[in-house]
């Protein structure tokens, strides 16, 4: 399995939608490919955080910097 194929299958793997052969092939690839394992790990963590559903407040300085950055980006594309 190459990296392009592995990355395309990560979502199905996390959802439990892969057949056994493809699942084992992807798992084998993830054991030796650090790049794909990082994509898998970050995707899994993102899903876990999103599904947790807990809201948290940003520190005021982070909140301000984020909004300023978003305003700049929106102005660049206007």
C-alpha positions as semicolon CSV with decimal commas, in nm:
position;residue;x (nm);y (nm);z (nm)
1;X;0,000;0,000;0,000
2;X;0,132;0,344;-0,086
3;X;0,077;0,661;0,117
4;X;-0,190;0,807;-0,111
5;X;-0,402;0,493;-0,080
6;X;-0,342;0,475;0,296
7;X;-0,450;0,834;0,356
8;X;-0,765;0,781;0,147
9;X;-0,858;0,479;0,363
10;X;-0,800;0,635;0,707
11;X;-1,155;0,769;0,738
12;X;-1,306;0,431;0,654
13;X;-1,069;0,265;0,897
14;X;-1,170;0,499;1,178
15;X;-1,537;0,441;1,096
16;X;-1,488;0,062;1,095
17;X;-1,594;0,039;0,731
18;X;-1,297;-0,148;0,581
19;X;-1,300;-0,515;0,495
20;X;-1,058;-0,727;0,697
21;X;-0,793;-0,757;0,424
22;X;-0,778;-0,383;0,361
23;X;-0,786;-0,313;0,735
24;X;-0,481;-0,536;0,793
25;X;-0,297;-0,387;0,495
26;X;-0,355;-0,035;0,626
27;X;-0,253;-0,132;0,980
28;X;0,070;-0,280;0,844
29;X;0,141;0,039;0,650
30;X;0,076;0,253;0,957
31;X;0,330;0,055;1,160
32;X;0,621;0,154;0,934
33;X;0,513;0,485;0,778
34;X;0,555;0,769;1,026
35;X;0,390;1,022;0,795
36;X;0,070;0,822;0,749
37;X;0,064;0,729;1,116
38;X;0,080;1,101;1,203
39;X;-0,214;1,171;0,968
40;X;-0,408;0,883;1,124
41;X;-0,326;0,994;1,478
42;X;-0,416;1,359;1,422
43;X;-0,740;1,261;1,246
44;X;-0,835;1,029;1,531
45;X;-0,757;1,294;1,792
46;X;-0,957;1,556;1,601
47;X;-1,258;1,325;1,590
48;X;-1,220;1,249;1,961
49;X;-1,208;1,619;2,047
50;X;-1,503;1,702;1,823
51;X;-1,714;1,417;1,956
52;X;-1,633;1,511;2,314
53;X;-1,854;1,814;2,263
54;X;-1,710;2,010;2,553
55;X;-1,680;2,381;2,498
56;X;-1,389;2,571;2,639
57;X;-1,301;2,935;2,646
58;X;-0,991;3,070;2,484
59;X;-0,770;3,303;2,684
60;X;-0,857;3,663;2,594
61;X;-0,524;3,731;2,419
62;X;-0,562;3,419;2,205
63;X;-0,922;3,511;2,126
64;X;-0,817;3,861;2,016
65;X;-0,525;3,736;1,804
66;X;-0,745;3,476;1,636
67;X;-1,012;3,729;1,545
68;X;-0,753;3,974;1,412
69;X;-0,595;3,702;1,198
70;X;-0,935;3,601;1,061
71;X;-1,018;3,964;0,977
72;X;-0,687;4,000;0,788
73;X;-0,753;3,683;0,592
74;X;-1,103;3,791;0,501
75;X;-0,977;4,131;0,386
76;X;-0,709;3,964;0,172
77;X;-0,978;3,766;-0,011
78;X;-1,226;4,053;-0,047
